[in-house]
Amino acid sequence: MLRSAFILLAGLLLLTGLAACASPYGVHADKRPVEVITDDVKLRFKVGDALKAQGFTGVNELTVHSYFGKIFMTGEVPENQRDKAVQTARNVQGVSSVTPHWFRSLKADTTGDTGTKLRLEKSLVGTDGVTSSRIDYVVNSGRVVLLGVVESEAERAAAISAARKTSGVRSVTSYLFMHDIAPAPLTPPKS
């Protein structure tokens, strides 16, 4: 009985953790198989731990995302540390590629970014054809990076358009891809 209760609790915690990692709305709309989502969450944490072990703890909002074993990193990393961050991520078992998106420091106004994040979330939620629960995003001094798995080119275009129209957004870079076409390592596309 105690073992069954423990297994149930562990399962609920795992689902809660997965939901929190995917987006505010959970994993229900994510078309990746649950095993892939679980592997991506674990891989994201392994890469984060490896980066912390290499001293990447004071970096401004360094974020790590994982989709199909492909790692996407964003943040303000000093130029002389960028190669080390990428190599650290590549050395983690299970990582198939690493795509960095480094921001040039603009002395971020975090208060403004908080408002922009809220408006962006509202915009994505309110846009027809966009399932915001599949889309992660990073906001840095009004610069938005969209990441995640979408159903179609139309959904990708609608999400990018919604982000561009959001008050406080200065630029938009998209790493959105179709769930059945996992991307190769990417260079940032033109905004």
N, C-alpha and C positions, 0 to 999 in steps of 0.2 A: 504494500500500500504506500509506504513512504517512498519507495523507488518510483512508483507510478506518478506520484505527486511531484517528485523532483523532475522527472522527464517532461511532464506537462508544463511545469514552471520554466524549464530550460527552453522548451519549444516556444512558449509565449515570449520569453525574453529575446530569443533569436528573431522571431517575426517582428517584434517591436524594434529591435536594432536594425533590421533590414529596412523597415519602413522609414525609420529616421534617417538612414543613410541615403535612400533613394530620393526623397523629397518630403515636403510637408504632408503629402497626400498618400504616401505609401507606395507599395510595389504592385498594387492590383492592376495597373494599366501597363506595367513594364512587360513587354513581350518576350524578354529573355527568359529561358527556363530557370526555375528556382535554383537549380544547382549552379547555373552560371552566375546568377545574382549573388549567391552565397560565396562562390569562389572569388568574385570580383570584390566583395566586401572584405573578405579575408586578405586578399592581395593588397588592397588599398591600405589596410592597417599594417601589413608587413612592410610595405614601402615606407609608410609614415614612420614606423619604428626604426627602419634602417637609416632614414634621413636624420632622425633625432640622434641616433647613435653616432652619426658623423658630424654632429654639432649644428645641424640646421634647426635650431630652436628659436632663434631671435629673428628669423626672416619674417618680413611683413606679410602676413596672411598667405603663407605657402599652403596651397591646397593640393590634394591628390585625389584623382578620380580614376576609376577603373571600369572599363567596358570590354568584355570578351578577352580579358587578360592584357589589354592595351592600356597603358598608363598615360594619363594627361596630368601635367603639373602646371599650376599657375602661381604667380606671386612676384614679389619684388626681391629678386636674388641678385646680390652683387655680381657683376660680370665675371670677376675672377673666381666665383664659386659655382657658376652655372654648369660647367662641364662636370664638376664633381657631383653635383646633385643628380644630373642625368645618369652618370655612370653608376652612382649608388643605386638608383632605381633599376637600372638594367641588370645589376648583379643579383637582384632578388629573384629567387627561383619562382618560375611561373609567369614572369613578365615577358610578353612577346614583343612589345615595342614601347618606346617612351616618346611622348610628344610634349615638349615644354612650351609654355606661353609665358614669357617673362614680361613684366611690366617695368617700364622706366619709372623711377620714383618721381612723383609729383607732389610729395608731402600731402598725402591723402587726407581729405576731410571726412573722417569716419562718420560724423553726424549726417552729412549729406548722403553718404553711401547707404546709411541705414534707411533713410527715406526713399532713396532710389530703389533699393532692394524691395521694399514694401510695395512701391508703385509698380515695379517690374512683375512681381508675383501676381498682383491684382490684374495687370494687363494680360499676362499669360493665361491666368484662370479665365478671364473674360473674353478670350479670343476664340471664336468659333473654329473648330477643326484642330485646335491645339489641346493636347492632353498634357497639362503642365506637370503631372506627376511623373512623366518620363524625362523631364528636362531639368538639369541642374544648371546653376549659373553662379558666376563669380562677378562681383562688382568691385572695381578699384578706381577710385577718383572719377567715377562716371563711365569708366570703360567696362563694358560688359563682355563676358565670355560665356557663350551658351554651350553646354555639353550634354550629351545623352543620346538616347535611342528614340527615333520617331518612326511613325508608320509609313510616311510617304514624303515625297518631295514637296507636296502642297503643305503638309504640316510644318516641315522645316522652313519653308518660305514664310508661312503665316507667323511662326514664332519669331523669326528674324525681324519681320516687319513690325510686329507688336513691340519688340524690344526697342527698335529704332524710334518708335513713336512715343516711348515712355519719357516723361519729364525727368531731366537730370542725367539721361544717358548721352554720353558724348560720342561713343563709338561702340560697334558690335562686331565681335568675331565669333564665328560659328564652328563648333566641332560636333554638330548634330549629324547623325547618320542613320540610315535605315537599319532596322533590327536584323535583317538578313544579309546586310553588306557591312561587315565590320571593317573599319578603315585601316589602311596601312599607316605607318608613321606619316604624320602630316606636317606641313609647314603652314603657318597661319594664313588663311585665305584673306583676300582684300575685304575690308569692311564694307 
